[in-house]
Amino acid sequence: MTDPQSQFTPEEVHQWQLSLEEANRHNIWCHCRQCDREWIASAEVPCECGSKSVEYIACWQFPDD
């Protein structure tokens, strides 16, 4: 079902979602709140210390400067 308020077709929304998935591939900054470890990953995974209290931010959201 299509949202009558949407300015995009379902295909355009799908393409946008695929673009975000590609941008996130190998580009998710992860920070463990328990042991303070930081790493870059392609999926939201728990820390090596076993903690699931991890902050995830897509790297494309950081400025390039």
For each residue, the residues with C-beta under 8 A, 3 or more apart:
1:
2: 6 9 10
3: 6
4:
5:
6: 2 3 13
7:
8: 12 13 16
9: 2 12 13
10: 2 13 14
11: 14 15
12: 8 9 15 16
13: 6 8 9 10 16 17
14: 10 11 17 18
15: 11 12 18 19
16: 8 12 13 19 20
17: 13 14 20 21
18: 14 15 21 22
19: 15 16 22 23
20: 16 17 23 24 58
21: 17 18 24 25
22: 18 19 25
23: 19 20 27 58 60
24: 20 21 27 28 42 58 60
25: 21 22 42
26: 40 41 42
27: 23 24 40 42 58 59 60
28: 24 40 41 42 43 44 56 57 58 59
29: 38 39 40 56 57 58 59 62
30: 38 39 40 41 44 45 47 54 55 56
31: 36 37 38 54 55 57
32: 35 36 37 38 47 49 51 53 54
33: 36 51 53 54 55
34: 47 49 51 53
35: 32 47 49 51
36: 31 32 33
37: 31 32 47 48 49
38: 29 30 31 32
39: 29 30
40: 26 27 28 29 30 59
41: 26 28 30 44 45
42: 24 25 26 27 28
43: 28
44: 28 30 41 54 56
45: 30 41 54
46: 50 51 52 54
47: 30 32 34 35 37 50 51 52 54
48: 37
49: 32 34 35 37
50: 46 47
51: 32 33 34 35 46 47 54
52: 46 47
53: 32 33 34
54: 30 31 32 33 44 45 46 47 51
55: 30 31 33
56: 28 29 30 44
57: 28 29 31 61 62
58: 20 23 24 27 28 29 61
59: 27 28 29 40 62
60: 23 24 27
61: 57 58
62: 29 57 59
63:
64:
65:
